[in-house]
Structures are given as structure tokens and as C-alpha cells.
Amino acid sequence: MSEQTSEVNSQNICGLCNEKSSKYCCPRCNVFYCSLDCYKSEKHLTCSESFYKDCVNEELASHQADDESKRKMIEILKKMQNEDLGNPDDIEEMLQNLDENCEDDEPIDSDDEEEIDLHDRIKDLNLDDPDALWNALTTDERNEFEALLNQ
């Protein structure tokens, strides 16, 4: 009976730090461990890293692109390889073509929107009203204006 008791006690101790009682069991190697620190420790690194790698590979495999998307991406990569890409319009055109063929229509982030030109923002304002002009400026423009005044 003492063998059974010592076997139960050894199962309750973390198999990685050998100090604290174990709460978890690794699904891959079945070692008992007490915390995330022990799971990520050097002793368990090979197992945990291969587990993470397998998870990433499974996730990537589940997101297969169709043949048309692959063909378009290859065309874009070939263009990029064959050209210097010195012209930003070429890059924008390639990205726009890619966006047009993308199935996920995600909304544009607020910081992706183009800023309205200062001239258009102040064209209908009373130029004698400093508060109205100040409010028409963006934060960056206000900071730049104040920096110029301080010089």
C-alpha cells in the first residue's frame, strides 16, 4: 500500500519544477505541471514549441486560398520581383487589384481614410474668426502651428 501512496504523491507534484502540486497535464507528453511558467520552461520547451507549431500549421492549412487568388498573388510577386518598385503608384495599383479580388469586405479603419485638404476645410469659413479657423485644424496642424510660433 505504501507503493500506491508514493505513486499518488508523485503524481501530485509538478513533473517540471518538482516543487508545487500539479494542476494540469500536457496533452502531448502527459507530464503533470503546476503553472504556465513550468509549461513554458526549458525542460518542456521541445514539447510546447512543437505543440504551438502544429497549432499554427493546422490553422494555416484551414485557410486555403482558391486557385484564382493564388494566381493573382503570384502575378503580384512576379511584378514586384521584376521591377524596382520605385513608383508608389504601381504598388498602390497592385494592392488595389488585390483588394478588389479579396472575398472579405472588411470595413476601413478610421485612420485609413484620407484627410480632407485644408483648403477645402476652410473655404466656407469666416477667415476673421480665429476660433473657427483653429477648430478646422487637425491636432497635427495645431501642433505644427504652435511650434512655428515658438520659433
Secondary structure, 3 states (H helix, E strand, C coil): CHHHHHHHHHHHECCCCCCCECCEECCCCCCEECCHHHHCCHHHHHHHHHHHHHHHHHHHHHCCCCHHHHHHHHHHHHHHHHCCCCCHHHHHHHHHHHHHCCCCCCCCCHHHCCCCCHHHHHCCCCCCCHHHHHHHCCHHHHHHHHHHHHC
